[in-house]
Amino acid sequence: MESELKAKIRVLLFTDEKCFGPGIRQLLDAVEIHGSLRKAAISMEMAYSKAWKMVKNCEKHLGFPLLISTTGGKNGGGAVLTDDAKKFLSAYEEYCAELETFGAKLLYEKFEFYNK
Amino acid sequence: MESELKAKIRVLLFTDEKCFGPGIRQLLDAVEIHGSLRKAAISMEMAYSKAWKMVKNCEKHLGFPLLISTTGGKNGGGAVLTDDAKKFLSAYEEYCAELETFGAKLLYEKFEFYNK
């Protein structure tokens, strides 16, 4: 009983069905970095078809588009996040961060007997 | 965008490795109800060998025994939770419940724009 307890908190958001979680969060973050869904998928070692399905499925349940296709330029065929997607992603990230902070404090309180 | 957003929060506890989560919680709850690991496993449609491994693995990482074998009586060969296990399980359940409550309030606050 020497090692201190830590909590990993995973949040899935639902409307009617599962619609948003750590996987799509990571994918959208990667689209923001790479400016393309294809490159984002590659960076996560995920098949492009799977990434595309994740986006479409999430859009369907959330009720708004997540990506805008960009064309032209030397790296034509990219994608950027819609304003709605940015807002939702940022709300999810804030939500997870605040839950983690609260969760870490609560863990200490509830499991004080164990960490002694 | 008619359906309201809900969050499902999953908590895994770690010492050095993963040691406690929804699976072992459900199994220990079932042992309390059925008074036997074998019956608990059956109630969850889980192989007894898998349930036994889950318990042993969890005990190893937590550093204390979870179950005491009981013998005798007409249903001999049962098991009950140790006091340490009861204390830990109850701390985990309280932890998850309070996190859920906080999480539901926070969800409303962070995603108010979406639920409108």
Interface residues (C-beta under 8 A of the other chain):
Chain A: M1 E2 S3 E4 L5 K6 A7 K8 I9 R10 V11 L12 L13 F14 T15 D16 L62 G63 F64 K87 F88 A91 Y92 E94 Y95 E98 L99 F102 G103 L106 L107 K110 F111 F113 Y114
Chain B: M1 S3 E4 L5 K6 A7 K8 I9 R10 V11 L12 L13 F14 T15 D16 L62 G63 F64 K87 F88 A91 Y92 E94 Y95 E98 L99 F102 G103 L106 L107 K110 F111 F113 Y114
